[in-house]
Amino acid sequence: MEPIFELPLTVPPRGDRLRALHRQLRAAILEGRLQPGLKLPPTRAFAATYGVSRNTAVATYDLLLSEGYLATRRGAGTFVTDVLPKLAERKGPRASSGSNDRRLNAFWREQALPGAGTGGPSSSINFAMGVPELSLFPMEVWRRLAARALRAFSRQPLVNDSPHGRATLRAAIAKHVSFARAVACSADDITVTGGSQQAFDLLARILVTPNRTVVAVENPGYPPIRTMLAAAGARIVPVPVDAEGLIVERLPANARVVCVTPSHQFPLGAVMSARRRAALLEFAHTRGAVVIEDDYDAEFRFDDRPLDALQTLDRAESVFYVGTFSKSLFPALRLGFVVAPPWAQRALGVAKRYTDRHSAVVEQDTLAAFINEGHLARYVRKMRAVYGARRRVLLNGLQKDFSAWLTPVPSAAGLHLAALATRGLDVESLVERAEQSGVGIRSLRRFELGRAGKAGVAFGYGTLDEARIKEGLTRLRRLLGPVKILPRGP
Ligand SMILES: Cc1ncc(COP(=O)(O)O)c(C=O)c1O
């Protein structure tokens, strides 16, 4: 039966039935009760359903057709058109579309949707940050494991799983991070989350007391973690970073949560030195603070001697280690995890339960099999070589052709590289002109709170092969013109 048969239309016993039907159908279209694309029944069926003559039905349809509310497609019938957006355009923005509406929570009212972190959509060569290569992912293996997980689930669907995640996945993650990152943990310490972003949200919920808790963040740093902590009511204090990572001596004494990216400072790329790691743990221990260690892309390390994770070095149960599969696998998976100290695990589980009960079960089981059968380790090994080669091409190109303008920041891991601008380079203008030439690069300024840091750019190389990296650099180089030899200063 066509859905329109269920539309209650009142047909007056006498008088102008055409007008009455027309008015009601038009209102139903404008209010969205009859959706664009919906097929109306043939006029004969319409007439029979509502007890009107065929002529009245045809005349009603004709009127709506002439006004553009309906359209006919040859041989297919009569359909509701997409008239609403056009009407909205004519009337200007709807009164309720303004983001300043006082009915919204004051914090979220002010937030803008972030620029997806992937750069301009028009860039044909987009040095997008934080986006891994998907074309080399063994999707066929994943498809097979996902089908198997779904089959097993359909035989034994569960109603209420642990908020901390599937036991098999927690055990697989514990083994993986113990091996790959020397993180000291067991399955019980792991809570599976919807990417790191949900981990930050949950940690903000359980660690922050609104308007009281002082949270120190790296500056420049990763805006999405700041946002979730600020949303929970934290007082955010930006702390500068240098070549050794977060400058621990600059931490405010009252900081109770410190957020860091020690393996690969985001966005500059520095590795936090052993000295600073020790100092940060000492700070946390003596001040009763906790550390959120965001180890977002540490799988892709390009040096031989990685430094231990803060979680590994911690003796005072003050570190929350956050990991993600967004870089090692792909971000659309939305799976990450927290290794939490024992005293916080119950609260974390309760917060997860009330936020989304638990992460999607079939995806968790698929990932557990992917790790347990060795695919994750194999894939990471393969991609480390791929990303390593891309990184070398990028670094060589920057060092060879851009040394008058950009100085790469030494780093040893990850999917992006930052370079600081030499004096005189207008980074914002370069980014804009690059965009016009189809090259997407990021200004480091977008990761800053205030205007504290140095100007520079970040280049992601996750999704660009070596030829495209070279092409991107060639286009960028053209924008900078000949090297100017500046007279030596006094
Ligand atoms: C610093 C940092 N942390 C975490 C993530 C990962 O976020 P998620 O796991 O929510 O995809 C990213 C992604 O770009 C990042 O740059």
The ligand as an ORCA input file, in Angstrom:
! r2SCAN-3c Opt
* xyz 0 1
  C      47.050     13.863     18.893
  C      46.000     12.900     18.448
  N      45.448     12.071     19.340
  C      44.513     11.178     18.970
  C      44.108     11.067     17.666
  C      43.143      9.969     17.265
  O      41.861     10.230     17.456
  P      40.776      9.051     17.363
  O      41.352      7.835     18.011
  O      39.630      9.599     18.111
  O      40.498      8.818     15.916
  C      44.618     11.929     16.720
  C      44.103     11.869     15.344
  O      44.406     12.638     14.474
  C      45.605     12.848     17.096
  O      46.177     13.644     16.197
*
